[in-house]
Amino acid sequence: MPEDAPRLAELVNSAYRGDYARQGWTTEADLIDGTRTDTDALVDLVGRDDTTLLTYVEEGSIHGCVELVVQRPNLYLGMLTVDPKLQGKGIGKILLQAAENFGREKQCSAVNMTVISVRTELIDWYKRHGYLDTGKRKPFAFNDPRFGLPKQPLEFIVMEKSLRM
């Protein structure tokens, strides 16, 4: 999948940052300057043994992706991405369900993630899909300005969903 890294970087950045991202509802463009990721970071990501990047492909085009990291006993879900022009068409739900199925296959007990605390619409979307706010908070602490400079103080909330039946 390293050959897909340039297209994936373009997709992720288009969904999170910049003017194109404003066409969808998942944009961080008003919160963070810079890019979300780049080709080299994605090549490194997919090269890790503990990480899987699921993609949603239709007619040969990648329209969505999600990063999954097995962190026993849980599965970490990150970078859930859908092309802004296709948001609201169920692709995010499909990727979320695929991520949860992946976690069950890997015998993880829960899926957890971090979401920027001021992203209330996104937090509400995850809550509608069974994720709970754990009450834990993490600082928004990125040391590489290539991947975003906050325009305001930010923190993450930790959300989790049990995979036990």
Stockholm file with secondary structure:
# STOCKHOLM 1.0

chainA/1-165         MPEDAPRLAELVNSAYRGDYARQGWTTEADLIDGTRTDTDALVDLVGRDDTTLLTYVEEGSIHGCVELVVQRPNLYLGMLTVDPKLQGKGIGKILLQAAENFGREKQCSAVNMTVISVRTELIDWYKRHGYLDTGKRKPFAFNDPRFGLPKQPLEFIVMEKSLRM
#=GR chainA/1-165 SS CGGGHHHHHHHHHHHHSHHHHTTSSCCCTTTEESCSCCHHHHHHHHTSTTEEEEEEEETTEEEEEEEEEEETTEEEEEEEEECGGGTTSSHHHHHHHHHHHHHHHTTCSEEEEEEETTCHHHHHHHHHTTCEEEEEEEECCCCCGGGCEESSCCEEEEEEEECCC
#=GC SS_cons         CGGGHHHHHHHHHHHHSHHHHTTSSCCCTTTEESCSCCHHHHHHHHTSTTEEEEEEEETTEEEEEEEEEEETTEEEEEEEEECGGGTTSSHHHHHHHHHHHHHHHTTCSEEEEEEETTCHHHHHHHHHTTCEEEEEEEECCCCCGGGCEESSCCEEEEEEEECCC
//
